[in-house]
């Protein structure tokens, strides 16, 4: 059973790794680099909270 | 002071950012999830360094160190609510070079801890199986890849899973504690026979100092809660609440763990076993407890690795976003809202270390980076209070007795460095040399790519004296 579990672990790892690589390729070719890297630190804070003392 | 709250907006036009979906329970799950594995393995090596009583003394003293860490972190993070946690704090309060180093401390500490967790999980399964020729590599690969996939798919599910598996692992410690009649000595527990005046501190007080290195394992990683700052719905409330609740939880777990383990096995064995709680389950004679603690050991390792992937990726992502590293790393997945490139970049690195490094080396590098980070935090809070005194900016939490926690933290870090030097002096020197060289690279080469004004994002008034 343990040996079978070991092979299953290899299988799951390979499938999920390939899925992530596929999704990575799909996202990078679908969206522009400007959009993907458009996150800005503090942006949400500035939107959701007004800082007043 | 007024806070006008509006619904959080994640996508503005063509912009995409991390998703604000987490609450205090997720913060607790992140912090305690990363740490709890230390109760299942790691802390007990303190007994090898200084005996069972030394393991208890460092449990309390290092508990003081981490209580200071949690209080200081809660105050600063409730104010600097950005992914990257201590990195963002360092950037705003100390400066870019410190921030760059702190981010590397974070990435190393969490990646090496993830590696240690995966090795532990693989070794635990192999030990349980007892099948000749069964290798731990498949279990290590599955742990790292499946958890990276979970992190890739979204932070909410990642930390929901962490909450459930951390809670099960924690409850298993409580069940073990209650099952051994902790109120009665002699029935199951034999503390007065196993820890005697003659063997309590076999190497004297220097043994207690040496035990600090592994006492860190009781709580290592609780500061990781701050990495969720940009993804919690209310950072000023959730981060201090989740972090402090996590610290209280861990202090209770550490005390229960020591009491049960020190009362069931002699310090000579306790100090060398890789599975103190699982062994404690076996020693009760109950197959149910043995299996429960076996599963709990696996779940604790999974929860820790899961949280570490989350935190290391966010620190790496933040470096990219500020151009401290190529901006390529700062990409956010438009559907899952996760730093997917950072997660994928760190995945093969973790796998490589897990396949080639041994557990002791990985743990030591993780602890070293962690203690470097805590040393920074003690200096950071002094500068923070000096530059922005109470009343000058809004704080979600204000820690008491300042500067006492900072001084205690700094002193305990110095003692811990000495303890690490006693056991792993060459690794300590190598790591300090690495950070020194990488600092030169950053200062003379990389910093010219950084947009200097854009990196400071907090809407604060000018610091005092500037």
Boltz contact constraints between the chains, C-beta under 6 A:
constraints:
  - contact:
      token1: [A, 2]
      token2: [B, 129]
      max_distance: 6.0
  - contact:
      token1: [A, 2]
      token2: [B, 131]
      max_distance: 6.0
  - contact:
      token1: [A, 2]
      token2: [B, 134]
      max_distance: 6.0
  - contact:
      token1: [A, 6]
      token2: [B, 138]
      max_distance: 6.0
  - contact:
      token1: [A, 9]
      token2: [B, 138]
      max_distance: 6.0
  - contact:
      token1: [A, 9]
      token2: [B, 139]
      max_distance: 6.0
  - contact:
      token1: [A, 9]
      token2: [B, 142]
      max_distance: 6.0
  - contact:
      token1: [A, 10]
      token2: [B, 138]
      max_distance: 6.0
  - contact:
      token1: [A, 12]
      token2: [B, 142]
      max_distance: 6.0
  - contact:
      token1: [A, 13]
      token2: [B, 141]
      max_distance: 6.0
  - contact:
      token1: [A, 13]
      token2: [B, 142]
      max_distance: 6.0
  - contact:
      token1: [A, 13]
      token2: [B, 145]
      max_distance: 6.0
  - contact:
      token1: [A, 16]
      token2: [B, 145]
      max_distance: 6.0
  - contact:
      token1: [A, 16]
      token2: [B, 149]
      max_distance: 6.0
  - contact:
      token1: [A, 17]
      token2: [B, 145]
      max_distance: 6.0
  - contact:
      token1: [A, 20]
      token2: [B, 152]
      max_distance: 6.0
  - contact:
      token1: [A, 31]
      token2: [B, 334]
      max_distance: 6.0
  - contact:
      token1: [A, 35]
      token2: [B, 14]
      max_distance: 6.0
  - contact:
      token1: [A, 36]
      token2: [B, 331]
      max_distance: 6.0
  - contact:
      token1: [A, 37]
      token2: [B, 327]
      max_distance: 6.0
  - contact:
      token1: [A, 37]
      token2: [B, 330]
      max_distance: 6.0
  - contact:
      token1: [A, 37]
      token2: [B, 331]
      max_distance: 6.0
  - contact:
      token1: [A, 38]
      token2: [B, 15]
      max_distance: 6.0
  - contact:
      token1: [A, 38]
      token2: [B, 16]
      max_distance: 6.0
  - contact:
      token1: [A, 39]
      token2: [B, 17]
      max_distance: 6.0
  - contact:
      token1: [A, 39]
      token2: [B, 332]
      max_distance: 6.0
  - contact:
      token1: [A, 41]
      token2: [B, 82]
      max_distance: 6.0
  - contact:
      token1: [A, 41]
      token2: [B, 457]
      max_distance: 6.0
  - contact:
      token1: [A, 42]
      token2: [B, 457]
      max_distance: 6.0
  - contact:
      token1: [A, 44]
      token2: [B, 8]
      max_distance: 6.0
  - contact:
      token1: [A, 45]
      token2: [B, 81]
      max_distance: 6.0
  - contact:
      token1: [A, 47]
      token2: [B, 9]
      max_distance: 6.0
  - contact:
      token1: [A, 48]
      token2: [B, 6]
      max_distance: 6.0
  - contact:
      token1: [A, 48]
      token2: [B, 8]
      max_distance: 6.0
  - contact:
      token1: [A, 49]
      token2: [B, 3]
      max_distance: 6.0
  - contact:
      token1: [A, 50]
      token2: [B, 4]
      max_distance: 6.0
  - contact:
      token1: [A, 51]
      token2: [B, 459]
      max_distance: 6.0
  - contact:
      token1: [A, 52]
      token2: [B, 2]
      max_distance: 6.0
  - contact:
      token1: [A, 53]
      token2: [B, 1]
      max_distance: 6.0
